[in-house]
Every structure is written in structure tokens, then in C-alpha cells.
């Protein structure tokens, strides 16, 4: 538990340093939207979006594999 807490604290400190060092404003275009935002926030949003997409696709795949395993356990074939 303490190791996880310390690791989380280190990651959060690194994230804060990253945010503070990358405050330059950049032009952002997404679909029909245009605007400006700090570089660090833009990269953070992209990383969170990628993590959410990975989690979603992973969940779908695990669900598929569990269905197949359940069918094989019960003897159903489809």
C-alpha cells in the first residue's frame, strides 16, 4: 500500500512539473473546432483520451473472450 502511495505521489509531482514547464499556448484544431490551449493541457487531454479508448477496447475484448470461454465450458458451440 505504501509503495503504491509513494509511486502515485512521484507520478503526480512529475505531472505537476510537466504542466508547469509546458505552459506555451498552441493552436488546436479538432473536427470543426479551432482554438488555443496550453501545450501541457492539450497533451494531457490527448493522453487521457487514448487511455480511455484503450480501456474501452480492452473491456470489449475481455468480454468477448469471457463469452467464448463460457460457451466452451458449458458445451455450447456457435
C-alpha positions as CSV (number, residue, x, y, z in Angstrom):
1,X,0.0,0.0,0.0
2,X,2.8,2.4,0.9
3,X,4.7,1.6,-2.2
4,X,1.7,2.4,-4.4
5,X,1.0,5.6,-2.5
6,X,4.7,6.7,-2.9
7,X,4.6,5.8,-6.6
8,X,1.4,7.8,-7.1
9,X,2.9,10.8,-5.4
10,X,6.0,10.6,-7.6
11,X,3.9,10.4,-10.7
12,X,1.7,13.4,-9.6
13,X,4.8,15.5,-8.8
14,X,6.2,14.7,-12.3
15,X,2.8,15.6,-13.8
16,X,2.8,18.9,-12.0
17,X,6.4,19.7,-13.1
18,X,5.4,18.8,-16.7
19,X,2.4,21.1,-16.6
20,X,4.4,24.0,-15.2
21,X,7.2,23.6,-17.8
22,X,4.8,23.4,-20.8
23,X,2.6,26.5,-20.5
24,X,3.2,27.8,-24.0
25,X,-0.1,28.2,-25.9
26,X,-0.6,26.2,-29.1
27,X,-3.1,26.2,-31.9
28,X,-5.5,23.3,-31.6
29,X,-7.9,22.0,-34.3
30,X,-10.3,19.1,-33.8
31,X,-13.0,18.3,-36.2
32,X,-14.9,21.6,-36.8
33,X,-13.4,23.3,-33.6
34,X,-10.4,25.6,-33.6
35,X,-8.8,27.3,-30.7
36,X,-5.7,27.8,-28.5
37,X,-4.8,26.0,-25.3
38,X,-1.7,25.4,-23.2
39,X,0.6,22.7,-24.6
40,X,0.6,20.6,-21.4
41,X,-3.2,20.6,-21.1
42,X,-3.5,19.6,-24.8
43,X,-1.1,16.7,-24.4
44,X,-2.7,15.6,-21.1
45,X,-6.2,15.6,-22.7
46,X,-4.8,13.5,-25.7
47,X,-3.2,11.0,-23.3
48,X,-6.4,10.7,-21.2
49,X,-8.4,10.2,-24.4
50,X,-6.0,7.5,-25.6
51,X,-6.1,5.7,-22.2
52,X,-9.9,5.8,-22.1
53,X,-10.0,4.4,-25.7
54,X,-7.6,1.6,-24.7
55,X,-9.6,0.7,-21.7
56,X,-12.8,0.7,-23.7
57,X,-11.4,-1.6,-26.4
58,X,-9.8,-3.8,-23.8
59,X,-13.0,-4.2,-21.9
60,X,-14.8,-5.2,-25.2
61,X,-12.2,-7.7,-26.0
62,X,-12.2,-9.3,-22.5
63,X,-16.0,-9.5,-22.6
64,X,-15.7,-11.4,-26.0
65,X,-13.1,-13.8,-24.6
66,X,-15.2,-14.5,-21.5
67,X,-18.2,-15.3,-23.6
68,X,-16.2,-17.7,-25.7
69,X,-14.7,-19.4,-22.6
70,X,-18.2,-19.7,-21.0
71,X,-19.6,-21.3,-24.2
72,X,-16.8,-23.8,-24.3
73,X,-17.2,-24.6,-20.6
74,X,-21.0,-25.3,-21.0
75,X,-20.5,-27.2,-24.2
76,X,-22.3,-24.7,-26.5
77,X,-20.9,-24.2,-29.9
78,X,-21.8,-21.3,-32.1
